[in-house]
């Protein structure tokens, strides 16, 4: 994958930690630039910097914070036990 100039939707989904469907939705919304090749899309690897460097909005930060608090509240003891191992 290092020598390739383009990524498949599957590869990008794996890198971003999201589903392939989520990648397709981002392509359709214009959040990720991609070129159609056959029945699939390819994404230029050079856009990855832009994907990772995007600054979060206050709303996005708030959603993440709420999610983290929920996880800690529901799984805090399990997380503490995992850390001990």
N, C-alpha and C positions, 0 to 999 in steps of 0.2 A: 504494500500500500504506500510506502514511502516514495517510490519512484513514479507513482501515478499522479497525473495532473488533476484528475477528476475523481469524485467519490460517487458511489451509488447512493440511493436513498437509504438502503439498508445500512451501509457503512456509516453514513452521517447520523442515522438514528442511534447506532451503537455508540458513537463518539459522544453524542449529546445526552445519551441516557434516556431517550424517549422512544416511542413506538414509530414504526415506519409510517403509520397513518398520520401521526402528529407532524412528521416531516412533510407529508403531502399537503396537509392543511396549511402549514407555514408557507409552502411554495405557492399554493392557490391564493393565499392572502397577500403574497408579495413580500413576505418577511424574509424569505430565502430565495435568492436568485438561482434559477436552474434552467437547464436546456433539455428539451424533450428529445430523447433518442429512442426510437422504436416505441415501445409501450411504457417506457420508464423515463425517469429524469436523471440527469447527471449534474453534480454540483462542483464548480471549480473550487479547488482546495484553498485558493487565495481568499475566499470569503469567510473562512473560519475565524480569522482574526476579528472580523466585524461581528460575527455571531457571539464570540466570547467577550468582546470588549464593550458590548452594549451596556449602557448605564441603566440601572433599574429605576422605574418611576416609584414615587412614594406609595402608590397603590400596590404595585408588585412587591415592594419591600414589606408592606403591611401584611399581605397575604402569606408571604414566606414566614414572617415572624409568628403569625397566628398558627401556621402549620407546624412549625418547630415546637411552639408551646404545647400544642395538642399532642404531638408525639411524645414529648417529655412527660406530660401529665399522664398519658395512657401507658407508656412503656418505660418510664423512668427507672423503675426497679430492675427491669430486664436489661436495660442499657448499662446500669451500674454493675450488674453481675457479669455482663460480657466484658466490661472494661477490666475487671479483676483477673480474667483468664489470660 
